[in-house]
């Protein structure tokens, strides 16, 4: 059974217990740090690949370097997208809007937020959105 956030009669942000919000904020900040470190390492690896292009390597080595570069670039894009989602979730925490579906305004189940702290849609809206984008 999903645990939903408690709404206050006044409409104030009693929606989430502060301890849960702080827990999610800590997780989001840790994920952000990990991604930043990963992007920095990938950038350094990518520079090494690009700078290490010597003319004595055979065609297979050159092709391998290009593939490695493309893989790093692809991973960087995925991490950059996730980083943006994390930053958006941290902004929603600051604004007192964390845990609300941006599409329908309903509360996002705590279990979903624990699994995906930067979730910005409830399961129903996310499922509908994914079906529409197929």
N, C-alpha and C positions, 0 to 999 in steps of 0.2 A: 504494500500500500504506500502510495506517495505521501510524503509529509509536505503540505503546502504551507506557505507563509501565512502568518496571522495578520489579518487586516484590522487596523484600529478603526473605531467609529469616526474619529476625527479626520481620518485619511492621512494621518501622520505616518512616519516611516517606522512603525512598530513591526513592519513586515518581516523582518529578519532579526534574529537575535544577534546582538553585536559580536558575540564570540564566534558565530558562524561566519559573519562578514570578515572579521579579522583573520580567521583561518583561511578563507578563500583569498583574501588580499595577500597573505603570506605566500600561498601557493602560486598565485599569479606572479608575484614579484620574483619568486625562485625560478619559475619557468622563463620569465623575461631574462633573468641573468644567464640562465643556461643557453638560451637562444643567442644572446649577444656574444657570449663566449664562443659559441659554435660558429656564428657568422664571422667573427674575427679570425678564428682558426682557418675557416674555409677561404677567407680572403687572402690570408697569408699563403695557404697551399696553392691557391689559384695563381698568385703572383709568382711563386716558385716555378710552377708549370710554364707560365708565359715567359719568364726570364730565363728558364733553363733550356730553351729551345736551341740546342746546338745543331750545327749542320752535319755532324758526323753520325747522327742517329739514323737508323734505317726507317723505312716507311711505316713499319709496324709500330715502332716507338713513337713516331710523330702522331699516328692515328690514335694510339693509346692515350697520349697526352691530351689530344683534342677531346676524346671521350671523357677523360677525367675532368677536364675543364667544364664540359657541358653538364656533367653530373653535379659538380660543385655549384654551378650556376643554378641548376634546377632545384637542388636542395636549398640553396640560398633564397630562392623565390618562395618556396614553401614556408621556410622559417620566417621570412619577412612578412608573409601573409598572417601567420600565426601570431607574430609579434604585434601586428596591428590589432588583431582581435583581443590580445591580452591588454594592450594599452587602452582600447575602447572599454573593456570590462573594468579596468582600474578607474577610468573616468566615470563610469556609471556608479561605482562605489562612492566616489567623491560627491556625485550629484544626488546620491540617495535613491538611485533608480536600479540598482543591482538586483537581479533576480526577477525582473519583470520582462515578459516577452515584448520585444520591440514592435512586433506585428499586431498582436491582439491585446496586449496589456495585462494578460493573466499572469499569475505567479508561475515561475518555472520551478518544478519539483526540486527539492534539495538534493535528491539522489542524482539528478541530471547535472546540477551544478558541481557536485562533488566529483563526478566523472569527467566533466568538461567545464572547468571553472569560468571559461570565457564564453559559455553558451549565451546567446542573445535572443534565442527563440525557444518557445516551449516545443515539446516533441511533436505535437499536432501541426503547428505552423511550419516547423522544419520539414516534416514529412511532406506536407502539401507543397512547400517550396521546391523540394527535391523532385517531386513528381512533375511539377510544372517545367522544370529545367531539363528534363530528359528529352 
